[in-house]
Amino acid sequence: MNFSFLFGARRNLGQVPIASDAAPVQPPIAADSLGNALSESEPIRACPVLSESIRAEINFFDRNWFLPTQSEWVNDNWPLKIWEKSRQVGATKTDAFHSVLVVSPADAKFDVWVSSRDDVQARLYLEDARDWARILNLAAVDLGVIILDRRNNFSARVLEFANGRRIYCLSSNPNALAGKRGHVKLDEFALHDDQRLLYSIAKPVTQWGGTLSIISTHRGIGTLFNQIINDIKHRGNPMGWHHYNYPIQKAVEEGIVERINEKSGRNETNEGFLQRIRSECIDEDQWNQEYCCLPADEASAFLTHEMITACEDMLLKLVTFEQLLELIIQNPKSSFYIGMDVARKDNLCVIDLGEKIGDVIHDRIRIELRDKSFSEIEFELYRLLKLPQVKRCCIDATGMGMQLAERAREQFGWKVEPVTFTPAVKEELAFSLRRDFEDRRLRIVRDDDLRSDLRALKKDVTASGNIRFAGEVENSHCDRTWAKAIRQHAARHRPSCGGAVA
């Protein structure tokens, strides 16, 4: 970045404090939102020798104002930049610094136009820019709210610098950018109501040499923001974006926890910080989307949050085999049903046992086995099947599950039903499971792994019009979901939906 004229305007026109005509006074500056403690006794100076122009080779960030990714963003003047980010990692404050740098030099050609999601965010962005101007000792005046178009009631909060260039902070109406020229910043782009219209109007604003920067957290897979990210990652980046991906894990690696500790007074470790904010999320989707740069897919989810959470029981806990025996002693007339999704190495082998109380199945045991031998899998299954209270067990008899299901049927006869997974069978199992959730015919434990697994199940329609079910999470290909679907099928006491029947 060329900094050679950053303070040229100040030397020619004289330094004035923001929004004041008084003599310049360096105010006490507290730690900013990035956690940088700024000394009250030592005034901030951007250059050690104020009589000299700042040269391009001087590093502005020796004071460690920015983490590495933030510093890269500030130094990048590429025409198209996009920042896919976690919440609260200092992106907006960092970008406000960049806006100050590009608009304040004596030879700056363009204003900066910032489109925020609402008026509150526009005000906060301008406050960040104003703070940076103070810290850099730049002549700038906060002009407050200026009416841009009385007919359409378009207004902006404006910060003007000594060279006459301005930072305009607009609310979310895309039409407010029409006819403008300069640099454009689209803050929290995915939250805008009409992203396509906003982008269509914003891009021509940069035609004569301005730059376009997009900063946002995800808001689902159906946004234009996510479409651009997918084009970058999977379609060769045809528009030529400089892409920044900044999940919370990367921010933690770069040192954000230390800065948060300075600001908050806490003394958390990196691991403790991540564990705490993850535990404070309502569910895995919130964690993935708000912090991990992974958009939620609510529109295509086969089982919605509402369906799942309505069937969660906060008091319900999974039990061990020994605890199950104690439950049976207390109630010898219990009725249990088992669903089993079979796997050996790549996927989970899941045994899901539920107790039927009235017409509702309650979670009792979920055994998850990975990379276990068939003898180990059979041991876990057979000791459950030996219980007289287990009324029926349906086993995935597809592929390697065929032999296991046949052997279990030979051992336990009518209790065991092999179910072969064909597309038609999976469709019936999936839709029946959803009906059970809708009718609240099951009670499940509140468990992040299970909830994520259930939410990951997706229904796709192939080119030939057939329905296909698929999905995966970090450690499962919806194996927990299919085991539960088969368990619910077992509890219905009706003929098989495709497997062999006793």
ZIVENCOR-V617404 format. One record per pair of residues at least 6 apart in sequence whose ideal C-beta (glycine too) atoms are under 7 Angstrom apart, sorted by the first residue. I is the first residue (numbers start at 1). J is the second residue. D is the distance in whole Angstrom. If there is no record, write none. Layout:
i=I j=J d=D
i=I j=J d=D
This chain:
i=1 j=56 d=7
i=1 j=75 d=5
i=1 j=77 d=6
i=1 j=101 d=7
i=2 j=56 d=5
i=3 j=54 d=4
i=3 j=55 d=7
i=3 j=56 d=6
i=3 j=58 d=7
i=3 j=60 d=7
i=4 j=53 d=5
i=4 j=54 d=6
i=4 j=55 d=6
i=4 j=56 d=6
i=5 j=53 d=7
i=5 j=105 d=4
i=5 j=106 d=5
i=5 j=107 d=5
i=6 j=54 d=5
i=6 j=101 d=7
i=6 j=104 d=6
i=6 j=105 d=5
i=7 j=47 d=7
i=7 j=53 d=7
i=7 j=54 d=6
i=8 j=53 d=7
i=8 j=105 d=7
i=8 j=106 d=4
i=9 j=104 d=7
i=9 j=106 d=4
i=9 j=139 d=7
i=9 j=161 d=7
i=9 j=162 d=4
i=9 j=163 d=4
i=10 j=138 d=6
i=10 j=139 d=5
i=10 j=162 d=6
i=13 j=139 d=6
i=13 j=162 d=4
i=14 j=139 d=7
i=15 j=24 d=5
i=15 j=137 d=6
i=15 j=139 d=5
i=16 j=24 d=7
i=16 j=139 d=5
i=17 j=24 d=6
i=17 j=25 d=7
i=18 j=130 d=6
i=18 j=133 d=6
i=18 j=134 d=6
i=18 j=140 d=5
i=18 j=141 d=6
i=18 j=142 d=6
i=19 j=141 d=6
i=19 j=142 d=4
i=26 j=43 d=4
i=26 j=44 d=7
i=27 j=134 d=7
i=28 j=40 d=4
i=29 j=38 d=4
i=29 j=44 d=7
i=29 j=135 d=7
i=31 j=37 d=4
i=31 j=38 d=7
i=31 j=262 d=6
i=31 j=263 d=5
i=32 j=93 d=7
i=32 j=131 d=7
i=33 j=90 d=7
i=33 j=93 d=5
i=34 j=65 d=7
i=34 j=90 d=5
i=34 j=93 d=6
i=34 j=259 d=6
i=35 j=259 d=3
i=35 j=260 d=6
i=35 j=262 d=5
i=35 j=263 d=5
i=36 j=65 d=5
i=36 j=259 d=7
i=37 j=262 d=6
i=38 j=44 d=6
i=38 j=135 d=7
i=44 j=135 d=5
i=44 j=137 d=7
i=45 j=137 d=7
i=46 j=54 d=7
i=46 j=60 d=7
i=46 j=136 d=5
i=46 j=137 d=7
i=47 j=54 d=5
i=61 j=71 d=5
i=66 j=74 d=6
i=66 j=94 d=6
i=67 j=251 d=7
i=67 j=254 d=4
i=67 j=255 d=6
i=67 j=256 d=6
i=68 j=254 d=5
i=69 j=244 d=6
i=69 j=246 d=5
i=69 j=250 d=7
i=69 j=254 d=6
i=70 j=90 d=6
i=70 j=94 d=4
i=73 j=83 d=6
i=73 j=94 d=6
i=73 j=95 d=7
i=73 j=98 d=7
i=73 j=244 d=6
i=74 j=94 d=6
i=74 j=97 d=6
i=74 j=98 d=5
i=74 j=101 d=7
i=76 j=242 d=6
i=77 j=211 d=6
i=78 j=242 d=4
i=79 j=206 d=7
i=79 j=211 d=5
i=79 j=212 d=7
i=80 j=212 d=6
i=80 j=239 d=6
i=80 j=240 d=6
i=80 j=241 d=5
i=80 j=242 d=7
i=81 j=213 d=5
i=81 j=241 d=7
i=81 j=242 d=5
i=82 j=214 d=4
i=82 j=228 d=6
i=82 j=241 d=5
i=82 j=243 d=6
i=83 j=91 d=6
i=83 j=214 d=7
i=83 j=215 d=4
i=83 j=244 d=4
i=83 j=246 d=7
i=84 j=229 d=6
i=84 j=244 d=7
i=84 j=245 d=5
i=84 j=246 d=7
i=84 j=293 d=5
i=85 j=91 d=5
i=85 j=215 d=7
i=85 j=217 d=6
i=85 j=246 d=4
i=85 j=293 d=7
i=86 j=217 d=7
i=86 j=246 d=6
i=86 j=247 d=5
i=86 j=248 d=4
i=86 j=251 d=6
i=86 j=291 d=5
i=86 j=293 d=7
i=87 j=217 d=6
i=87 j=290 d=5
i=87 j=291 d=6
i=89 j=246 d=6
i=89 j=248 d=7
i=89 j=251 d=4
i=89 j=256 d=6
i=91 j=215 d=5
i=92 j=125 d=6
i=92 j=128 d=6
i=92 j=187 d=6
i=92 j=215 d=7
i=93 j=128 d=5
i=95 j=185 d=6
i=95 j=213 d=7
i=95 j=215 d=6
i=96 j=125 d=6
i=96 j=128 d=4
i=96 j=129 d=4
i=96 j=132 d=6
i=97 j=132 d=5
i=99 j=112 d=5
i=99 j=114 d=7
i=99 j=129 d=6
i=99 j=167 d=5
i=99 j=185 d=6
i=100 j=129 d=5
i=100 j=132 d=5
i=100 j=133 d=6
i=100 j=136 d=7
i=102 j=108 d=7
i=102 j=112 d=6
i=102 j=183 d=6
i=103 j=111 d=6
i=103 j=112 d=5
i=103 j=161 d=6
i=103 j=165 d=5
i=103 j=166 d=7
i=103 j=167 d=6
i=104 j=138 d=5
i=104 j=161 d=5
i=104 j=163 d=7
i=106 j=163 d=5
i=108 j=163 d=6
i=108 j=165 d=5
i=109 j=209 d=7
i=110 j=181 d=7
i=110 j=182 d=4
i=110 j=183 d=5
i=110 j=209 d=7
i=110 j=210 d=5
i=111 j=165 d=5
i=111 j=166 d=5
i=111 j=168 d=6
i=111 j=182 d=4
i=112 j=167 d=5
i=112 j=168 d=7
i=112 j=182 d=6
i=112 j=183 d=5
i=112 j=185 d=6
i=113 j=168 d=5
i=113 j=170 d=7
i=113 j=177 d=6
i=113 j=180 d=6
i=113 j=182 d=6
i=113 j=183 d=7
i=113 j=184 d=5
i=113 j=205 d=6
i=114 j=122 d=7
i=114 j=125 d=5
i=114 j=167 d=7
i=114 j=168 d=7
i=114 j=169 d=5
i=114 j=170 d=7
i=114 j=185 d=4
i=114 j=187 d=6
i=115 j=170 d=5
i=115 j=172 d=7
i=115 j=177 d=6
i=115 j=186 d=5
i=115 j=187 d=7
i=115 j=198 d=6
i=115 j=202 d=7
i=116 j=122 d=4
i=116 j=125 d=6
i=116 j=169 d=6
i=116 j=170 d=7
i=116 j=171 d=6
i=116 j=172 d=7
i=116 j=187 d=5
i=116 j=188 d=7
i=117 j=172 d=5
i=117 j=187 d=7
i=117 j=188 d=5
i=117 j=191 d=4
i=117 j=192 d=6
i=118 j=171 d=6
i=118 j=172 d=6
i=119 j=171 d=5
i=121 j=187 d=6
i=121 j=188 d=7
i=122 j=157 d=6
i=122 j=169 d=4
i=122 j=170 d=6
i=122 j=171 d=5
i=123 j=157 d=6
i=125 j=169 d=5
i=125 j=187 d=6
i=126 j=157 d=5
i=126 j=159 d=6
i=126 j=167 d=7
i=126 j=169 d=4
i=129 j=159 d=5
i=129 j=167 d=5
i=130 j=140 d=7
i=130 j=142 d=6
i=130 j=159 d=6
i=133 j=140 d=4
i=138 j=161 d=7
i=139 j=161 d=7
i=139 j=162 d=4
i=140 j=159 d=6
i=140 j=160 d=7
i=140 j=161 d=5
i=141 j=160 d=5
i=142 j=159 d=6
i=143 j=158 d=4
i=143 j=160 d=5
i=144 j=157 d=7
i=145 j=155 d=5
i=145 j=157 d=6
i=146 j=155 d=6
i=146 j=156 d=6
i=146 j=158 d=5
i=147 j=155 d=5
i=148 j=154 d=4
i=148 j=155 d=6
i=148 j=156 d=6
i=148 j=176 d=6
i=152 j=175 d=7
i=154 j=173 d=6
i=154 j=176 d=4
i=156 j=168 d=4
i=156 j=169 d=6
i=156 j=170 d=5
i=157 j=169 d=4
i=158 j=166 d=5
i=158 j=168 d=6
i=159 j=166 d=6
i=159 j=167 d=5
i=160 j=166 d=5
i=170 j=176 d=5
i=170 j=177 d=7
i=172 j=192 d=6
i=172 j=193 d=7
i=174 j=194 d=6
i=174 j=197 d=5
i=174 j=198 d=4
i=174 j=201 d=5
i=175 j=201 d=7
i=177 j=184 d=7
i=177 j=201 d=5
i=177 j=202 d=5
i=177 j=205 d=6
i=178 j=201 d=5
i=180 j=205 d=5
i=181 j=205 d=6
i=181 j=208 d=6
i=181 j=210 d=7
i=182 j=205 d=6
i=182 j=210 d=5
i=183 j=206 d=7
i=183 j=210 d=4
i=183 j=211 d=5
i=184 j=202 d=5
i=184 j=205 d=5
i=184 j=206 d=6
i=184 j=210 d=6
i=184 j=212 d=5
i=185 j=213 d=5
i=186 j=198 d=7
i=186 j=202 d=6
i=186 j=214 d=5
i=187 j=215 d=5
i=188 j=215 d=7
i=188 j=216 d=5
i=188 j=217 d=7
i=189 j=195 d=6
i=189 j=214 d=5
i=189 j=215 d=7
i=189 j=216 d=4
i=189 j=225 d=5
i=190 j=216 d=4
i=190 j=217 d=7
i=190 j=218 d=6
i=190 j=219 d=4
i=190 j=223 d=5
i=190 j=225 d=4
i=191 j=219 d=6
i=192 j=198 d=5
i=195 j=223 d=6
i=195 j=224 d=4
i=195 j=225 d=6
i=196 j=224 d=6
i=199 j=224 d=6
i=202 j=212 d=6
i=203 j=212 d=6
i=206 j=212 d=5
i=216 j=225 d=5
i=217 j=290 d=6
i=218 j=225 d=7
i=218 j=226 d=6
i=218 j=289 d=5
i=218 j=293 d=6
i=218 j=295 d=4
i=220 j=295 d=5
i=220 j=296 d=5
i=220 j=297 d=7
i=220 j=298 d=6
i=220 j=299 d=7
i=221 j=295 d=5
i=221 j=297 d=5
i=222 j=299 d=6
i=226 j=295 d=5
i=228 j=241 d=7
i=231 j=237 d=7
i=231 j=238 d=6
i=231 j=239 d=7
i=232 j=241 d=5
i=232 j=243 d=5
i=245 j=293 d=6
i=247 j=291 d=7
i=247 j=292 d=5
i=247 j=293 d=5
i=248 j=291 d=4
i=248 j=292 d=7
i=252 j=270 d=5
i=252 j=273 d=7
i=252 j=274 d=6
i=257 j=268 d=6
i=257 j=270 d=5
i=257 j=273 d=5
i=261 j=267 d=6
i=261 j=268 d=6
i=268 j=276 d=7
i=277 j=291 d=7
i=278 j=287 d=5
i=281 j=287 d=4
i=283 j=305 d=7
i=283 j=448 d=7
i=283 j=451 d=6
i=284 j=448 d=5
i=284 j=451 d=6
i=284 j=452 d=4
i=285 j=296 d=4
i=285 j=455 d=6
i=288 j=294 d=4
i=288 j=296 d=7
i=289 j=295 d=6
i=289 j=296 d=5
i=300 j=458 d=5
i=301 j=455 d=5
i=301 j=458 d=7
i=302 j=430 d=6
i=302 j=434 d=6
i=302 j=457 d=5
i=302 j=458 d=6
i=302 j=459 d=5
i=303 j=434 d=6
i=303 j=437 d=6
i=303 j=454 d=5
i=303 j=455 d=6
i=303 j=457 d=6
i=307 j=437 d=4
i=307 j=438 d=6
i=308 j=437 d=7
i=308 j=451 d=6
i=308 j=454 d=5
i=308 j=455 d=7
i=310 j=440 d=6
i=311 j=437 d=6
i=311 j=440 d=6
i=311 j=442 d=6
i=311 j=443 d=6
i=311 j=444 d=5
i=312 j=444 d=6
i=312 j=446 d=5
i=313 j=443 d=5
i=314 j=446 d=6
i=316 j=362 d=7
i=316 j=363 d=6
i=316 j=443 d=6
i=316 j=445 d=5
i=317 j=445 d=6
i=318 j=363 d=6
i=318 j=364 d=7
i=318 j=365 d=6
i=318 j=366 d=6
i=318 j=445 d=6
i=319 j=327 d=7
i=319 j=364 d=6
i=319 j=365 d=6
i=321 j=383 d=7
i=324 j=364 d=6
i=324 j=365 d=6
i=327 j=334 d=7
i=328 j=334 d=6
i=328 j=387 d=7
i=328 j=389 d=6
i=334 j=355 d=6
i=334 j=389 d=5
i=335 j=355 d=7
i=335 j=356 d=5
i=335 j=389 d=6
i=335 j=391 d=5
i=336 j=353 d=6
i=336 j=354 d=7
i=336 j=355 d=5
i=336 j=364 d=7
i=336 j=387 d=7
i=336 j=389 d=5
i=336 j=390 d=5
i=336 j=391 d=7
i=337 j=354 d=6
i=337 j=356 d=6
i=337 j=361 d=7
i=337 j=391 d=6
i=337 j=392 d=5
i=337 j=487 d=6
i=337 j=490 d=4
i=337 j=491 d=4
i=338 j=351 d=6
i=338 j=352 d=7
i=338 j=353 d=5
i=338 j=384 d=6
i=338 j=390 d=6
i=338 j=393 d=4
i=338 j=487 d=6
i=338 j=490 d=6
i=339 j=352 d=5
i=339 j=394 d=6
i=339 j=483 d=5
i=339 j=484 d=6
i=339 j=485 d=7
i=339 j=486 d=3
i=339 j=487 d=3
i=339 j=489 d=7
i=339 j=490 d=6
i=340 j=350 d=7
i=340 j=351 d=5
i=340 j=381 d=7
i=340 j=393 d=7
i=340 j=395 d=5
i=340 j=396 d=6
i=340 j=483 d=6
i=340 j=486 d=7
i=341 j=349 d=7
i=341 j=350 d=5
i=341 j=396 d=5
i=341 j=479 d=5
i=341 j=482 d=4
i=341 j=483 d=4
i=341 j=486 d=7
i=342 j=349 d=6
i=342 j=395 d=7
i=342 j=396 d=5
i=342 j=400 d=6
i=342 j=401 d=3
i=342 j=404 d=6
i=343 j=349 d=5
i=343 j=479 d=6
i=344 j=400 d=6
i=345 j=371 d=5
i=347 j=476 d=7
i=347 j=477 d=5
i=347 j=479 d=5
i=348 j=368 d=5
i=348 j=370 d=6
i=348 j=476 d=5
i=348 j=479 d=4
i=349 j=369 d=4
i=349 j=372 d=7
i=349 j=377 d=6
i=350 j=366 d=7
i=350 j=368 d=6
i=350 j=479 d=5
i=350 j=480 d=5
i=350 j=483 d=4
i=351 j=367 d=4
i=351 j=380 d=6
i=351 j=381 d=6
i=351 j=483 d=7
i=352 j=366 d=5
i=352 j=483 d=4
i=352 j=484 d=5
i=352 j=487 d=5
i=353 j=364 d=5
i=353 j=365 d=4
i=353 j=384 d=6
i=354 j=361 d=4
i=354 j=362 d=6
i=354 j=363 d=6
i=354 j=364 d=6
i=354 j=487 d=6
i=354 j=491 d=7
i=355 j=362 d=5
i=355 j=364 d=5
i=356 j=491 d=6
i=359 j=441 d=6
i=360 j=441 d=6
i=360 j=442 d=6
i=360 j=443 d=6
i=361 j=441 d=7
i=361 j=442 d=5
i=361 j=488 d=6
i=361 j=491 d=5
i=362 j=443 d=5
i=363 j=443 d=7
i=363 j=444 d=5
i=363 j=445 d=5
i=367 j=380 d=5
i=369 j=376 d=7
i=369 j=377 d=6
i=369 j=380 d=7
i=374 j=404 d=6
i=377 j=404 d=7
i=378 j=404 d=7
i=381 j=408 d=6
i=382 j=411 d=7
i=384 j=390 d=6
i=385 j=393 d=6
i=385 j=408 d=7
i=385 j=412 d=5
i=385 j=415 d=6
i=390 j=415 d=7
i=392 j=415 d=6
i=392 j=417 d=7
i=392 j=490 d=4
i=392 j=493 d=7
i=393 j=415 d=6
i=393 j=416 d=5
i=393 j=490 d=6
i=394 j=417 d=5
i=394 j=419 d=5
i=394 j=486 d=5
i=394 j=489 d=5
i=394 j=490 d=4
i=395 j=401 d=6
i=395 j=404 d=7
i=395 j=405 d=4
i=395 j=408 d=6
i=395 j=416 d=6
i=395 j=418 d=6
i=395 j=419 d=7
i=396 j=419 d=6
i=396 j=421 d=6
i=396 j=482 d=7
i=396 j=486 d=7
i=397 j=405 d=4
i=397 j=418 d=3
i=397 j=419 d=6
i=397 j=420 d=5
i=397 j=499 d=6
i=398 j=420 d=6
i=398 j=421 d=4
i=405 j=416 d=7
i=405 j=418 d=4
i=406 j=418 d=7
i=408 j=416 d=5
i=409 j=416 d=4
i=409 j=418 d=6
i=413 j=502 d=7
i=414 j=502 d=4
i=417 j=490 d=7
i=417 j=496 d=6
i=417 j=499 d=6
i=417 j=501 d=6
i=418 j=499 d=4
i=418 j=500 d=5
i=419 j=425 d=7
i=419 j=486 d=6
i=419 j=496 d=6
i=419 j=497 d=7
i=419 j=498 d=6
i=419 j=499 d=4
i=420 j=498 d=5
i=420 j=499 d=5
i=422 j=498 d=6
i=423 j=466 d=6
i=423 j=468 d=6
i=424 j=498 d=7
i=425 j=497 d=5
i=425 j=498 d=4
i=426 j=469 d=5
i=427 j=467 d=5
i=427 j=469 d=7
i=428 j=497 d=5
i=429 j=485 d=4
i=429 j=486 d=7
i=429 j=489 d=6
i=429 j=497 d=7
i=430 j=457 d=7
i=430 j=469 d=5
i=430 j=485 d=6
i=432 j=488 d=6
i=432 j=489 d=6
i=433 j=484 d=7
i=433 j=485 d=4
i=433 j=488 d=6
i=436 j=442 d=5
i=436 j=488 d=5
i=442 j=488 d=7
i=444 j=450 d=6
i=449 j=480 d=7
i=450 j=480 d=5
i=452 j=473 d=5
i=453 j=473 d=6
i=453 j=476 d=5
i=453 j=478 d=6
i=453 j=480 d=4
i=453 j=481 d=5
i=454 j=481 d=5
i=456 j=471 d=4
i=456 j=472 d=6
i=456 j=473 d=5
i=456 j=478 d=6
i=457 j=469 d=6
i=457 j=471 d=5
i=457 j=478 d=5
i=457 j=481 d=5
i=458 j=470 d=6
i=458 j=471 d=5
i=459 j=467 d=6
i=459 j=469 d=6
i=460 j=468 d=5
i=460 j=470 d=7
i=461 j=467 d=6
i=462 j=468 d=6
i=471 j=478 d=5
i=472 j=478 d=6
i=489 j=497 d=7
i=495 j=501 d=6
